[in-house]
Amino acid sequence: MKDLKETIIETVEYIEENLYNKLSLDDISLYTGLSKYYLHRIFKSLTGESIIEYVQGRKLTSSISELINTNMRIIDIALNYGFDYEQSYIRAFKKCFGCTPLKIRSDKTSLSLILKEKINTNDILSVGDSVTYTPHFVFKQKFNLIGIKHKILSKSGDKSANAYGRDFFYNYKNKIKNIINPNEYFGFTDWNSDRFIYYIPSSQVSDLTNIPEGMTSISIPAHKYVVFRFVGFFRPDDLNGRHLGRLLVQLYRKWIFNSGYEFADTFRFEYIDSSVSKDNYCELYVYQPIKDIQICANKHY
């Protein structure tokens, strides 16, 4: 009997090789040599979704490239990915992403889609009793932040960044007039130049026409991100560098080297929605821009 990791790897690779074909649970079961029931059960227990949900998500995510980068008819894209009818593809696309394929083509400035990327078997992890994180992938269009810029030494950055973040959120955020959501916090970190790290506690704004005195603006370009979710069973204000440090160690020292991606820019940002936090619960998301290593390599040929 194959072990679970070997089975998942074999299943995922088979799906990737057949994105342009019709795929059923019967097909995958026959290929792996496992019963449909057993294969469905182990896949869902490890990934949180059924194989067919994953297959369709991968097909739809892959089709975004044709929608954005080619002039192919939508019906031809649908047929290429194994859909019998154009309307079947459109309905599945809207259910998955909340918008139609035509919307993707016509609106290139404001959409953010949660993508279904190929599963990395090292992705689902748990660290200790207070930290759980599962990377997922998001495409975000360009957006704007306003905040207060701080230069910090990397050795003391953890404590300083947390203090700056709390100070901004409670004492300075209300000076910004065009905040999109006052419950949201963005901790923007940039290591673009010299030996310092620049940390900007900030809020997302609708435009950059009104920047309060003493604050700075950031216009973040469109990117694909890997997103790490952190859950802590304590107050958000008690989140510290030790907690986040374990997450960043996983991101920088382990995940990226086995992922097939590389960092696409010299920044990352933390995101917190304070409306979902409680006295004994908080969520934090780390967004890191990434790019596919294979795609980058192909550009040199």
LUMLODREN-707401 format. One record per residue (C-alpha): y, z, x. Coordinates in steps of 0.5 Angstrom, whole numbers, padded with zeros to 4 digits, always signed. Each point is the difference from the previous one (the first is absolute). Layout:
<nodes>
YZX
...
</nodes>
This chain:
<nodes>
+0000+0000+0000
+0007-0002+0003
+0005+0006+0001
+0006+0000-0005
+0005-0003+0005
-0004-0005+0002
-0001-0003-0007
+0007+0001-0001
+0002-0004+0006
-0005-0006-0002
+0003+0000-0007
+0007+0000+0002
-0002-0006+0005
-0004-0004-0005
+0006+0001-0005
+0005-0003+0005
-0004-0006+0002
+0000-0002-0008
+0007+0002-0002
+0000-0008-0002
-0007+0001-0004
-0002+0003-0007
-0003+0007+0002
-0004+0004-0005
-0003+0007+0002
-0007-0004-0001
+0002-0004+0006
+0003+0006+0004
-0007+0004-0001
-0004-0006+0001
+0003-0001+0007
+0000+0007+0002
-0007+0001-0003
+0002+0006-0004
+0000+0002-0007
+0006-0002-0004
+0000+0007-0003
-0001+0003+0007
+0005-0004+0003
+0005+0001-0005
+0000+0008+0001
+0000+0000+0007
+0006-0005+0000
+0004+0004-0005
-0001+0007+0003
+0003-0003+0007
+0005-0004-0003
+0002+0003-0007
-0001-0007-0003
-0005-0005-0002
-0002-0006+0004
+0002-0005-0005
+0007+0004-0001
+0000-0001+0008
-0002-0007+0000
+0005-0002-0005
+0006+0004+0004
-0002-0003+0006
+0000-0007-0003
+0007+0001-0003
+0003+0003+0006
-0002-0006+0004
+0003-0005-0005
+0007+0003+0001
+0000-0004+0007
-0001-0007-0004
+0005+0002-0005
+0005+0002+0005
-0001-0005+0005
-0003-0006-0003
+0002-0005-0006
-0007+0000-0003
+0000+0000-0007
-0002+0007-0003
-0006-0003-0004
-0003-0003+0007
+0001+0007+0003
-0004+0003-0006
-0005-0005+0001
+0000+0001+0008
-0002+0008-0001
-0005-0001-0005
+0003+0001-0007
-0002-0005-0005
+0007+0000-0003
+0007+0000+0002
+0001+0005-0006
-0005+0005+0003
+0003+0000+0006
+0007+0001-0003
-0003+0006-0004
-0004+0003+0006
+0006-0001+0004
+0005+0004-0005
-0005+0005-0001
+0000+0001+0008
+0007+0000+0002
+0004+0001-0007
+0003-0007+0001
-0002-0008-0001
-0001-0004+0006
+0006-0004-0002
+0004+0006+0001
-0002+0001+0007
+0002-0007+0001
+0007+0000-0003
+0002+0007+0002
+0000+0001+0007
+0005+0006+0001
-0002+0006-0004
-0008+0000-0001
-0004+0005+0003
-0008-0001-0001
-0006+0005+0002
-0005-0004+0003
-0007+0000+0001
-0002-0001+0007
-0006+0000+0003
-0004+0006+0001
+0000+0004+0006
-0006+0004+0001
+0004+0006+0003
+0006+0000-0005
-0003+0005-0005
+0001+0007+0004
+0001+0007-0001
+0003+0005+0005
+0000+0007-0001
+0001+0004-0007
+0007-0002-0001
+0001-0007+0002
-0004-0006-0003
+0002-0007+0001
-0002-0007-0001
+0004-0006+0002
+0001-0006-0004
+0005-0006+0000
+0006-0002-0003
+0005-0006+0001
+0007+0002-0001
+0006-0004-0001
+0007+0001+0004
+0003+0007-0002
+0006+0004+0002
+0001+0007+0002
+0006+0005+0001
-0001+0006+0004
+0002+0004+0006
-0002-0002+0007
-0002+0005+0005
-0003-0001+0007
-0005+0005+0002
-0005+0001+0006
-0007-0002-0001
-0002+0007+0002
+0004+0004-0005
+0000-0006-0005
-0005+0003-0005
+0004+0007-0002
+0007-0004+0001
-0002-0006-0005
-0003+0005-0005
+0007+0004+0000
+0004-0006+0000
-0004-0002-0006
+0001+0006-0004
+0007+0000+0001
+0002-0007-0002
-0004+0001-0006
+0003+0006-0003
+0007+0000+0003
+0002-0007+0001
-0004-0005-0004
+0004+0001-0006
+0006-0003+0004
-0003-0007-0001
+0002-0003-0006
-0005-0006-0001
-0007+0003+0001
-0005-0003-0004
-0005+0006-0001
+0003+0007+0002
-0007+0003+0000
-0002-0005+0006
+0001+0002+0007
-0001-0005+0006
-0001+0003+0007
+0002-0006+0005
-0003+0000+0007
+0002-0005+0005
-0002+0000+0007
+0004-0007+0002
+0004+0002+0006
+0001+0005+0006
-0005+0006+0000
+0002+0003-0006
-0002+0000-0007
+0005-0001-0006
-0002+0003-0006
+0004-0001-0007
-0001+0004-0006
+0002-0005-0005
+0000-0002-0008
-0001-0007-0002
+0006-0004-0003
+0001-0006-0004
+0005-0003+0005
+0004+0002+0006
+0007-0001-0002
+0002+0008-0001
-0002+0004+0006
+0002+0007+0001
+0004+0002+0006
-0005+0003+0005
-0006-0004-0002
-0003-0006+0002
-0004-0006-0004
-0006-0003+0002
-0003-0007-0003
-0007+0000+0000
-0003-0007+0001
-0006-0003-0004
-0007+0003+0003
-0007+0001-0002
-0001+0008+0001
-0006+0004+0001
+0001+0006-0004
-0003+0007+0002
+0000+0005-0006
+0000+0007+0002
-0001+0006-0005
+0002+0007+0002
-0002+0006-0005
+0007+0004+0002
+0007-0001-0002
+0004-0007+0003
+0005+0004+0003
-0006+0003+0004
-0002-0006+0003
+0000+0000+0008
-0001-0004+0006
-0007+0003+0001
-0002-0003-0007
+0003-0007+0001
-0002+0000+0007
-0008+0000-0002
+0002-0006-0004
+0004-0004+0005
-0006+0001+0005
-0005-0003-0004
+0005-0006-0001
+0002-0001+0007
-0006+0002+0004
-0006-0002-0005
+0001-0004-0006
+0005-0006+0004
-0005-0001+0005
-0006-0001-0005
+0004-0004-0005
+0001-0007+0002
+0008+0001-0001
+0005+0002+0005
+0007+0003-0001
+0005-0005-0003
+0007+0004+0002
+0002+0006+0003
+0001+0004-0006
-0004+0004-0005
+0003+0004-0006
-0003+0006-0004
+0001+0000-0008
+0000+0006-0004
+0001+0000-0008
+0002+0007-0001
-0001-0001-0008
-0008+0001+0002
+0001+0006+0004
-0002+0007-0002
+0000+0007+0003
-0007-0001+0003
+0000-0008+0000
+0003-0006+0004
-0001-0007+0002
+0003-0004+0005
-0001-0007+0002
+0001-0003+0007
+0001-0008+0000
-0001-0003+0007
+0002-0008+0000
-0006-0004+0002
-0002-0007+0002
-0007-0003+0000
-0002-0001+0008
-0004-0006-0002
+0006-0004-0003
+0004+0002+0006
-0005-0003+0005
+0000-0006-0004
+0007-0002+0001
-0001-0001+0007
-0005-0006-0001
</nodes>
